[in-house]
Amino acid sequence: MSARYITTTLPYVNARPHLGHALEFVEADFFVRTLRAKGEEVFFNIGTDEHGAKIAKKADEEGREPQAYVNDYALRFKSFADQFVISYDSFIRTTDPAHMRAAQEFWKRCAAAGDIYKAEYEVKYCIGCELEKTDSELVQGRCPLHATLEIEIRKEENYYFRFSKYRDALLAHYAAQPDFIVPESRRREIVAFAQSGFKDFSISRPREKMSWGVPVPGDAEHVMYVWFDALVNYISVIGWPAEEGRFLKWWPAIQFAGKDNLRQQTAMWQAMLLSAGLPLSRQIFIHGFITSGGQKMSKTLGNVIDPLAVAERYGVEAVRYILLRHTSPFEDSDLTQDAIQEHYTAHLTNGLGNLVARVMKLAQVHLLRPVQLSDEDEKISDEFFEKVETFRFNEAMDYIFKKVAAADAFMTERAPYLNIKSDDAALAETARRDIEHLVRQLASIAAHLVGALPHTAAAITAAVHENRKPDNLFPRL
């Protein structure tokens, strides 16, 4: 089996973890766990992005040193990932010394390629995105992603990266590798952006204006622009440039990112890799946002859904289930507290949980020993793998819950809970075989759930192997 490297983007530590972070973590974790269940060797990276103007500003507002501030928030994000049982192999921080050294080496290689130059420009800048903006990207003079923030006009001397140099090469790559960016709608979006022309972008800030960043090699008066520094994490975490063997084993990566990262991941980072003489990413999956009640979540509207609060009420596995099955992998999705309650009750409590309880109670009472499972009983289907590997997570979950529905229908049609009590020995024996069949179906359901709901899958598997009814998987609330 091939070795595959999966990475999420690094959350920016200027605010607490939110539902969007949970979505990306859980989607990537489902992908990773499913590959591992297939027998593949996988390296899974997450972490935190810790430099830049927003961090310095937040730390100053709290009267703290930036390093102390990011240390606190990095722990929050790591704890958040652990609470959602994200099976990461590495949690990288962009303040890690090895990463900072790698970012400086990357800068040197781009400079050696003639792709870094110094110039004075006046630009419109969104501090929320940490990106320069053109007039066409603004709505009524503001960034649509951060409409509450004033656009800053900045005039300063910075280092720039020759993004424009790589437009044609990237357009050719997008055309040659149509599944490089998933979904197709995002590929078309970045192709249109590239066709309109790449504009060289700033990759440094004067230290006197923003000191919290990676020092620019050979120029103590400048620090690296946050995106240039942070993007290098994808290769620094696998040993680049010091550990060539480790780097070559894992790179290129499959990257998970939100639609607000489309330009940075699919164009800017790829151009940087070309400049440094490194292979492009393997594939980039772009997911949408989660809204609530048809509107962007905001404290003002009172429609913010806190993933930790939802997990406290329904359980972590329920949150994972809802994010994987009841949001679109590719487009924006709407969730409300009422919808979460409905999904939990209908599909987990009354659906999967009820099926497991009924079947295993019958098995515990009426089977003398655990059902002897075959490899086929616990084999994950190729159809399911294909859905996961093409990022159709909701369809993969539907596949599992069709198995749940089929087992429920079998139970209703065959009524083994009645026939097992029959005085007719043949009818009772048929009922016993029906119970065995249902137990085998639970084993198959559990095998397919390993990536999505690992604790639930383990509980069902243990119940099957021990021939006992487990505690309620999803209690009625």
QUILINDA-V152554 format. One record per pair of residues at least 12 apart in sequence whose ideal C-beta (glycine too) atoms are under 10 Angstrom apart, sorted by the first residue. I is the first residue (numbers start at 0). J is the second residue. Records with the same first field share a line. If there is no record, write none. Layout:
BEGIN
I->J, J
END
This chain:
BEGIN
0->34, 37, 38, 39, 40, 41
1->34, 39, 40, 41
2->39, 40, 41, 42, 248, 249
3->30, 31, 34, 35, 39, 40, 41, 42, 43, 249, 251, 252, 253, 281, 388
4->40, 41, 42, 43, 44, 88, 233, 234, 236, 237, 246, 248, 249, 250, 251, 252, 253, 254, 280, 281
5->27, 28, 30, 31, 34, 41, 42, 43, 44, 45, 87, 88, 249, 252, 253, 254, 255, 281, 282, 284
6->27, 42, 43, 44, 45, 46, 87, 89, 91, 232, 233, 234, 236, 237, 249, 252, 253, 254, 255, 256, 280
7->20, 23, 24, 26, 27, 28, 43, 44, 45, 46, 80, 85, 87, 254, 255, 256, 257
8->20, 23, 27, 45, 46, 48, 229, 230, 232, 233, 254, 255, 256, 257, 259, 260, 263, 264
9->44, 45, 46, 47, 48, 49, 76, 90, 91, 92, 93, 229, 230, 232, 233, 236
10->23, 24, 45, 46, 47, 48, 49, 72, 73, 75, 76, 79, 80
11->47, 48, 49, 50, 51, 53, 54, 72, 76, 93, 127, 129, 225, 229
12->47, 48, 49, 50, 51, 53, 54, 57, 68, 69, 70, 71, 72, 73, 74, 75, 76, 92, 93, 94
13->48, 49, 51, 52, 53, 54, 55, 56, 57, 58, 68, 69, 72, 126, 127, 129
14->53, 57, 72, 75
15->72, 75, 76, 79, 305, 307
16->72, 75, 76, 77, 78, 79, 80, 82, 83, 305, 306, 307
17->79, 289, 296, 303, 304, 305, 306, 307
18->288, 289, 291, 296, 303, 304, 305, 306, 307, 309, 318, 322, 326, 334
19->257, 259, 286, 287, 288, 289, 296, 306
20->45, 76, 79, 80, 83, 257, 306
21->79, 80, 82, 83, 85, 289, 304, 305, 306, 307, 309, 310, 315, 318, 319, 321, 322
22->255, 257, 286, 287, 288, 289, 306, 318, 321, 322, 323, 326, 328, 332, 334
23->45, 85, 255, 256, 257, 260, 284, 286, 322
24->45, 76, 79, 80, 83, 84, 85, 87, 255, 306, 319, 322
25->80, 83, 84, 85, 306, 315, 318, 319, 320, 321, 322, 323, 326, 392, 451
26->255, 284, 286, 319, 322, 323, 326, 328, 387, 390, 392
27->43, 44, 45, 85, 86, 87, 253, 254, 255, 256, 284, 286
28->43, 45, 80, 83, 84, 85, 86, 87, 255, 319, 323, 450, 451, 453
29->319, 322, 323, 387, 390, 392, 395, 396, 449, 450, 451, 452, 453
30->43, 253, 255, 284, 387, 388, 390, 392, 395, 450
31->43, 85, 86, 87, 88, 253, 255, 387, 450
32->84, 85, 86, 387, 448, 449, 450, 451, 452, 453, 456
33->379, 383, 384, 386, 387, 388, 392, 395, 447, 449, 450, 451
34->253, 384, 387, 388, 450
35->86, 449, 450
36->379, 383, 384, 387, 446, 447, 449, 450, 453, 456
37->379, 381, 383, 384, 387, 388, 450
40->248, 249
41->86, 88, 249, 253
42->87, 88, 89, 236, 237, 245, 248, 249, 250, 252
43->85, 86, 87, 88, 89
44->87, 88, 89, 90, 91, 232, 233, 236, 237, 249, 252, 254
45->76, 77, 80, 85, 87, 88, 89, 90, 91, 236, 255
46->73, 76, 77, 80, 87, 89, 90, 91, 92, 93, 95, 98, 229, 232, 233, 236
47->69, 72, 73, 74, 75, 76, 77, 90, 91, 92, 93, 94, 95, 229, 232
48->69, 73, 76, 91, 92, 93, 94, 129, 225, 226, 228, 229, 230, 232
49->65, 66, 68, 69, 70, 72, 73, 92, 93, 94, 95, 98, 211, 212, 225, 228, 229
50->65, 69, 93, 94, 99, 102, 129, 204, 209, 211, 212, 213, 222, 223, 224, 225, 226, 227, 228, 229
51->65, 93, 126, 129, 204, 209, 211, 212, 222, 223, 224, 225, 226, 228, 229
52->124, 126, 129, 151, 204, 208, 209, 211, 212, 224, 225
53->126, 127, 128, 129, 211, 225
54->66, 68, 69, 72, 93, 94, 129, 209, 211, 212, 225
55->68, 208, 209, 210, 211, 212
56->126, 209, 211
57->69, 72
58->71, 72, 211
59->211
64->211
65->94, 210, 211, 212
66->94, 211
68->211
69->92, 93, 94, 211
70->92, 94
72->92
73->90, 91, 92, 93, 94, 95
76->90, 92
77->90, 92
78->307
79->306, 307
82->306, 307, 310, 311, 315, 318
83->306, 307, 310, 315, 316, 318, 319, 322
84->315, 316, 319, 452, 453, 454
85->319
86->450, 453
88->236, 237
89->232, 236, 237
90->236
91->229, 232, 233, 235, 236, 237
92->232, 236
93->212, 213, 225, 228, 229, 230, 231, 232, 235
94->211, 213, 228
95->232, 235, 236
97->235, 236, 238, 239, 241, 242
98->213, 228, 229, 231, 232, 234, 235, 236
99->212, 213, 214, 223, 228, 231, 235
100->213, 235, 240, 241
101->213, 228, 231, 232, 234, 235, 236, 238, 239, 240, 241
102->212, 213, 214, 215, 216, 223, 227, 228, 229, 230, 231, 232, 234, 235
103->213, 214, 215, 216, 217, 223, 228, 231
104->216, 231, 235, 239, 240, 241, 275
105->216, 223, 227, 228, 230, 231, 234, 235, 239, 240, 271, 272, 274, 275, 277
106->158, 160, 202, 203, 213, 214, 215, 216, 217, 223, 227, 228, 231, 271, 275
107->216, 217, 240, 275
108->240, 271, 274, 275, 276, 277
109->158, 160, 161, 202, 227, 270, 271, 272, 273, 274, 275, 276
110->158, 160, 215, 216, 217, 274, 275
111->274, 275, 276
112->161, 164, 273, 274, 275, 276
113->161, 164, 274
114->159, 160, 161, 162, 164, 165, 199, 202, 270, 271, 273, 274, 275
115->158, 159, 160, 161, 199, 202, 203, 215, 216, 227, 274
116->158, 159, 160, 161, 199
117->156, 157, 158, 159, 203, 218, 221
118->156, 157, 158, 159, 199, 201
119->154, 155, 156, 157
120->153, 154, 155, 156, 157, 159, 199, 201
121->152, 153, 154, 155
122->150, 151, 152, 153, 154, 155, 157, 198, 200, 201
123->136, 137, 140, 142, 150, 151, 152, 153
124->142, 150, 151, 152, 153, 201
125->137, 141, 142, 143, 144, 145, 148, 149, 150, 151
126->142, 145, 148, 149, 150, 151, 153
127->141, 142, 144, 145, 146, 147, 148, 150, 259
128->142, 144, 145, 148, 226, 259, 260, 262, 263
129->204, 224, 225, 226, 229, 263
130->142, 144, 200, 201, 224, 225, 226, 259, 262, 263, 267
131->151, 153, 198, 199, 200, 201, 224
132->150, 151
133->195, 198
135->195
136->192, 262
137->150
144->258, 259, 288, 295
145->259
146->295
147->297, 299
153->201, 204, 208
155->201, 203, 204, 205, 207, 208
156->201, 203, 205, 220, 221
157->200, 201, 202, 203, 204, 205, 215, 221, 224
158->201, 202, 203, 204, 215, 218, 221, 223, 224, 227
159->198, 199, 200, 201, 202, 203, 224
160->199, 200, 201, 202, 203, 224, 226, 227, 267, 270, 271, 274
161->197, 199, 200, 270, 274
162->196, 197, 198, 199, 200, 202, 266, 267, 270, 271, 274
163->196, 197, 198, 199, 200, 270
164->197, 199, 270, 273, 274
165->193, 197, 266, 267, 269, 270, 271, 272, 273, 274
166->192, 193, 194, 195, 196, 197, 198, 266, 270
167->193, 197
168->269, 270, 273, 279
169->189, 190, 193, 197, 265, 266, 267, 269, 270, 273, 279
170->189, 190, 193, 194, 197
172->193, 265, 269, 273, 279
173->186, 187, 189, 190, 193, 194, 265, 266, 269
174->186, 190
176->279, 281, 282
178->282, 283, 389
179->265, 269, 279, 280, 281, 282, 283
180->254, 261, 264, 265, 266, 269, 280, 282, 283, 284, 285
181->253, 282, 283, 284, 285, 286, 328, 329, 389, 390, 391
182->284, 285, 286, 287, 327, 328, 329, 330, 389, 390, 391
183->329
184->258, 285, 287, 329, 330
185->256, 258, 261, 264, 265, 283, 284, 285, 286, 287, 329
186->261, 265, 283, 285
188->258, 261, 262, 265, 285
189->261, 262, 264, 265, 266, 269, 283, 285
190->265, 266
192->261, 262, 265, 266
193->262, 265, 266, 270
197->262, 266, 267, 270
200->224, 226, 227, 262, 263, 267, 270
201->224, 226, 227
202->215, 221, 223, 224, 225, 226, 227, 228, 267, 271
203->215, 218, 220, 221, 222, 223, 224, 227
204->221, 222, 223, 224, 225
205->220, 221, 222
206->218, 219, 220, 221, 222
207->220, 221
208->221, 222
209->221, 222, 224, 225
210->222
211->225
212->224, 225, 227, 228
213->225, 227, 228, 229, 231
215->227
226->260, 262, 263, 267, 268, 271
227->267, 268, 271
229->263, 268
230->260, 263, 264, 267, 268, 269, 271, 272
231->268, 271, 272, 275
233->249, 250, 251, 252, 254, 264, 268, 272, 280
234->246, 249, 250, 251, 252, 272, 275, 277, 278
236->249, 252
237->249, 250, 252
238->250
239->275, 277
240->275, 277
246->277
247->278
250->272, 277, 278, 279, 280, 281
251->272, 277, 278, 279, 280, 281, 282
252->278, 279, 280, 281, 282, 283
253->280, 281, 282, 283, 284, 388, 390
254->268, 280, 281, 282, 283, 284, 285
255->282, 283, 284, 285, 286, 390
256->268, 283, 284, 285, 286
257->285, 286, 287, 288
258->285, 286, 287, 288, 329, 330, 331
259->285, 287, 288
260->283, 285, 286
261->283, 285
264->280, 283, 284, 285
265->279, 280, 283, 285
268->280, 283
269->283
282->390
284->328, 329, 389, 390
285->328, 329, 390
286->326, 327, 328, 329, 330, 331, 332, 390, 392
287->326, 327, 328, 329, 330, 331, 332
288->326, 330, 331, 332, 333
289->304, 306, 322, 326, 327, 331, 332, 333, 334
290->302, 304, 331, 332, 333, 334, 335
291->303, 304, 332, 333, 334, 335, 336, 338
292->333, 334, 335, 336, 337, 338
293->333, 335
294->333
295->331
296->334
302->334, 335, 336
304->318, 334, 335, 336, 338, 339
306->318, 321, 322
308->336
309->321, 322, 334, 336, 339, 340, 343
312->336, 339, 340, 343, 476
313->339, 340, 342, 343, 344, 347, 348, 473, 474, 476
314->343, 347, 452, 454, 455, 472, 473, 474, 476
315->452, 453, 454, 455
316->347, 448, 451, 452, 453, 454, 455, 456, 458, 472, 473
317->339, 342, 343, 346, 347, 348, 452, 455, 472, 473, 476
318->339, 343
319->396, 450, 451, 452, 453, 454, 455
320->342, 343, 346, 347, 351, 396, 399, 400, 448, 451, 452, 455, 473
321->334, 338, 339, 342, 343, 346, 347, 396
322->334, 392, 393, 396, 451
323->387, 392, 393, 395, 396, 399, 450, 451, 452
324->342, 346, 392, 393, 394, 395, 396, 397, 399, 400, 451
325->338, 339, 341, 342, 346, 393, 396
326->392, 393
327->391, 392, 393
328->389, 390, 391, 392, 393, 394, 395
329->390, 391, 392, 393
332->393
340->476
343->473, 475, 476
344->473, 475, 476
346->396, 400, 403, 404, 473
347->400, 403, 452, 455, 472, 473, 474
348->471, 472, 473, 474, 475, 476
349->407, 473, 475
350->400, 403, 404, 407, 473
351->399, 400, 402, 403, 406, 407, 441, 444, 448, 452, 455, 459, 472, 473
352->403, 455, 469, 471, 472, 473, 474, 475
353->403, 407, 471, 472, 473, 475
354->402, 403, 404, 406, 407, 410, 437, 440, 441, 444, 459, 472
355->403, 406, 437, 441, 444, 445, 455, 458, 459, 462, 463, 468, 469, 471, 472, 473
356->462, 468, 469, 470, 471, 472, 473
357->406, 407, 410, 415, 416, 437, 468
358->406, 407, 409, 410, 415, 416, 434, 436, 437, 438, 440, 441, 459, 462, 463, 468
359->434, 437, 438, 441, 459, 462, 463, 465, 466, 467, 468, 469
360->416, 467, 468, 469
361->410, 415, 416, 419, 430, 431, 433, 434, 437, 438, 468
362->431, 434, 435, 437, 438, 441, 462, 463, 465, 466, 467, 468
363->462, 465, 466, 467, 468, 469
364->416, 419, 434, 466, 468
365->415, 416, 419, 420, 427, 430, 431, 434, 435
366->419, 431, 434, 435, 438, 466
367->431, 466
368->466
369->438, 462, 463, 464, 465, 466, 467
370->434, 435, 436, 437, 438, 439, 441, 442, 463, 464, 466
371->435, 439
372->438, 439, 442, 443, 446, 460, 463, 464
373->439, 442
375->439, 442, 443
376->438, 439, 440, 441, 442, 443, 445, 446, 463
377->439, 442, 443, 445, 446, 447, 449, 460, 463
378->442, 443, 446, 447
379->443, 446, 447, 448, 449, 450
380->398, 402, 443, 446, 447
382->394, 395, 398
383->395, 396, 398, 399, 402, 446, 447, 450
384->447, 450
386->398
387->447, 450, 451
392->450, 451
395->447, 450, 451
396->447, 448, 451, 452
398->447
399->443, 444, 445, 446, 447, 448, 450, 451, 452
400->444, 447, 448
402->440, 441, 443, 444, 447, 448
403->440, 441, 444, 448
405->440, 444
406->436, 437, 438, 439, 440, 441, 443, 444
407->437, 440
409->433, 436, 437, 440
410->433, 434, 436, 437, 440
412->433
413->429, 430, 432, 433, 434, 436, 437
414->430, 433
415->427, 429, 430, 431, 432, 433, 434, 435, 436, 437
416->430, 433, 434
417->430
418->430, 431, 433, 434
419->431, 433, 434
438->462, 463, 466
439->463
440->463
441->459, 460, 462, 463
442->459, 460, 462, 463, 464
444->456, 459, 460, 463
445->457, 458, 459, 460, 461, 462, 463
446->459, 460
448->460
452->472
454->472
455->469, 472, 473
458->470, 472
459->472
END
